[in-house]
Amino acid sequence: MQDQLPKTSLGKTEIQITRLGYGSGHRKPMNDKQRDVILNAVVDAGINIIDTAISYGNSEQLIGKFLKDKRDKFYLATKGNLWDAGSLETQLNQSLKRLKTDYVDIYQLHNPTPAQCISGELLDALNKFKKSGKCRWIGVSTSQPYFKEFIEWNSFDIFQVPYSALQMENEKMINIAGGNGAGVIINGAVALGEPNIGKGSKLIWDNFENYKLQEFLDVNETKTSFMLRFTLSNDNAHTAIVGTTNPKHLESNIKSVLQGPLEADLYNQVKKRIMANLQI
Ligand SMILES: NC(=O)c1ccc[n+]([C@@H]2O[C@H](COP(=O)([O-])OP(=O)(O)OC[C@H]3O[C@@H](n4cnc5c(N)ncnc54)[C@H](OP(=O)(O)O)[C@@H]3O)[C@@H](O)[C@H]2O)c1
């Protein structure tokens, strides 16, 4: 039997989620059969959190079809992106229909500004959805500069933000949010994968060499694996919802997460190296 993926508590929700999640906002074209194959591999690996959004093509429909008899095996997170309460409710109802479920575990606002949340009275709307049982927890997918303000509102159960060794601007706020008891879901955990293998840009990935991070790689370790292990070395990054269209990449991400975080001493050296470069 395959080793079990490590789990952690998603903040105060206290649900135990696998530290490797699955993001279905695919960056490469996939047909329905390929998506079915990858979702099966996700289930078989014991990954128990899947992230989608109403705006990710037919992702919700496929997940709904796939999860029909497996709803209890997953925590489902989706997102809406209309900024008035009535339209957002219509979107949530559409998502539930597509996902073939009565509720989602996490309902997230998909990249709003704080001003849009206020003028659309979106927090009231989210709390209404929560009270009605259509979602269990409410969140926002965001990034700096808005992340800080959203944390200060003290109203969201969950934050979804990008974070990796090549994208560090949210780290401080991730630690504050996690320290306050919020659940933190990470996207961009592998900076889209190495260029020409995944979808990462050369411009961003050149920093891997510029920071001389290759010096820290284990024997035979890929840069993408190192990136994932770095992201998950931060205990406040509760789960990394890595997106992949490639079963071999999924397998290698599982292997990386099973290998565990970077050893503390190494992690501190890597952090120091990144920070020194960011200060230049
Ligand atoms: N604002 C938002 O709410 C927001 C924004 C971005 C993402 N998200 C969510 O987060 C999920 C993941 O985010 P993301 O796609 O931005 O970033 P990501 O997970 O860092 O990158 C995904 C890319 O990495 C590649 N990849 C994955 N594993 C790999 C491996 N082992 N080796 C090489 N390449 C690998 C994939 O290519 P292959 O297909 O070839 O494996 C894919 O193109 C999305 O699916 C979505 O659910 C949300």
Ligand as a Chemical Component Dictionary entry (heavy atoms), coordinates in Angstrom:
data_LIG
# 
_chem_comp.id                   LIG 
_chem_comp.type                 NON-POLYMER 
_chem_comp.pdbx_formal_charge   0 
_chem_comp.three_letter_code    LIG 
# 
loop_
_chem_comp_atom.comp_id 
_chem_comp_atom.atom_id 
_chem_comp_atom.alt_atom_id 
_chem_comp_atom.type_symbol 
_chem_comp_atom.charge 
_chem_comp_atom.model_Cartn_x 
_chem_comp_atom.model_Cartn_y 
_chem_comp_atom.model_Cartn_z 
_chem_comp_atom.pdbx_ordinal 
LIG N1  N1  N 0  -6.693 33.428 -8.109  1  
LIG C1  C1  C 0  -6.934 32.166 -7.883  2  
LIG O1  O1  O 0  -7.878 31.813 -7.211  3  
LIG C2  C2  C 0  -6.029 31.134 -8.427  4  
LIG C3  C3  C 0  -4.936 31.490 -9.230  5  
LIG C4  C4  C 0  -4.119 30.491 -9.682  6  
LIG C5  C5  C 0  -4.389 29.179 -9.356  7  
LIG N2  N2  N 1  -5.454 28.833 -8.589  8  
LIG C6  C6  C 0  -5.728 27.433 -8.211  9  
LIG O2  O2  O 0  -4.515 26.825 -7.823  10 
LIG C7  C7  C 0  -4.217 25.722 -8.665  11 
LIG C8  C8  C 0  -2.721 25.639 -8.914  12 
LIG O3  O3  O 0  -2.186 26.890 -9.259  13 
LIG P1  P1  P 0  -1.323 27.238 -10.534 14 
LIG O4  O4  O 0  -1.736 26.415 -11.696 15 
LIG O5  O5  O -1 -1.358 28.711 -10.669 16 
LIG O6  O6  O 0  0.132  26.899 -10.079 17 
LIG P2  P2  P 0  1.024  25.593 -9.894  18 
LIG O7  O7  O 0  0.289  24.530 -9.198  19 
LIG O8  O8  O 0  2.296  26.110 -9.310  20 
LIG O9  O9  O 0  1.378  25.186 -11.383 21 
LIG C9  C9  C 0  0.656  24.324 -12.193 22 
LIG C10 C10 C 0  1.552  24.021 -13.388 23 
LIG O10 O10 O 0  2.706  23.330 -12.875 24 
LIG C11 C11 C 0  3.009  22.230 -13.670 25 
LIG N3  N3  N 0  3.455  21.128 -12.809 26 
LIG C12 C12 C 0  2.802  20.554 -11.768 27 
LIG N4  N4  N 0  3.529  19.576 -11.242 28 
LIG C13 C13 C 0  4.676  19.520 -11.956 29 
LIG C14 C14 C 0  5.827  18.695 -11.897 30 
LIG N5  N5  N 0  5.945  17.739 -10.989 31 
LIG N6  N6  N 0  6.828  18.911 -12.795 32 
LIG C15 C15 C 0  6.711  19.897 -13.722 33 
LIG N7  N7  N 0  5.642  20.696 -13.835 34 
LIG C16 C16 C 0  4.623  20.512 -12.955 35 
LIG C17 C17 C 0  1.743  21.866 -14.396 36 
LIG O11 O11 O 0  2.055  21.403 -15.707 37 
LIG P3  P3  P 0  1.614  19.903 -16.116 38 
LIG O12 O12 O 0  0.167  19.983 -16.373 39 
LIG O13 O13 O 0  2.459  19.601 -17.280 40 
LIG O14 O14 O 0  1.941  19.025 -14.935 41 
LIG C18 C18 C 0  0.917  23.167 -14.432 42 
LIG O15 O15 O 0  1.031  23.794 -15.677 43 
LIG C19 C19 C 0  -5.057 25.938 -9.907  44 
LIG O16 O16 O 0  -5.326 24.735 -10.571 45 
LIG C20 C20 C 0  -6.295 26.573 -9.326  46 
LIG O17 O17 O 0  -7.133 25.574 -8.769  47 
LIG C21 C21 C 0  -6.259 29.808 -8.113  48 
# 
loop_
_chem_comp_bond.comp_id 
_chem_comp_bond.atom_id_1 
_chem_comp_bond.atom_id_2 
_chem_comp_bond.value_order 
_chem_comp_bond.pdbx_ordinal 
LIG N1  C1  SING 1  
LIG C1  O1  DOUB 2  
LIG C1  C2  SING 3  
LIG C2  C3  SING 4  
LIG C2  C21 DOUB 5  
LIG C3  C4  DOUB 6  
LIG C4  C5  SING 7  
LIG C5  N2  DOUB 8  
LIG N2  C6  SING 9  
LIG N2  C21 SING 10 
LIG C6  O2  SING 11 
LIG C6  C20 SING 12 
LIG O2  C7  SING 13 
LIG C7  C8  SING 14 
LIG C7  C19 SING 15 
LIG C8  O3  SING 16 
LIG O3  P1  SING 17 
LIG P1  O4  DOUB 18 
LIG P1  O5  SING 19 
LIG P1  O6  SING 20 
LIG O6  P2  SING 21 
LIG P2  O7  DOUB 22 
LIG P2  O8  SING 23 
LIG P2  O9  SING 24 
LIG O9  C9  SING 25 
LIG C9  C10 SING 26 
LIG C10 O10 SING 27 
LIG C10 C18 SING 28 
LIG O10 C11 SING 29 
LIG C11 N3  SING 30 
LIG C11 C17 SING 31 
LIG N3  C12 SING 32 
LIG N3  C16 SING 33 
LIG C12 N4  DOUB 34 
LIG N4  C13 SING 35 
LIG C13 C14 SING 36 
LIG C13 C16 DOUB 37 
LIG C14 N5  SING 38 
LIG C14 N6  DOUB 39 
LIG N6  C15 SING 40 
LIG C15 N7  DOUB 41 
LIG N7  C16 SING 42 
LIG C17 O11 SING 43 
LIG C17 C18 SING 44 
LIG O11 P3  SING 45 
LIG P3  O12 DOUB 46 
LIG P3  O13 SING 47 
LIG P3  O14 SING 48 
LIG C18 O15 SING 49 
LIG C19 O16 SING 50 
LIG C19 C20 SING 51 
LIG C20 O17 SING 52 
# 
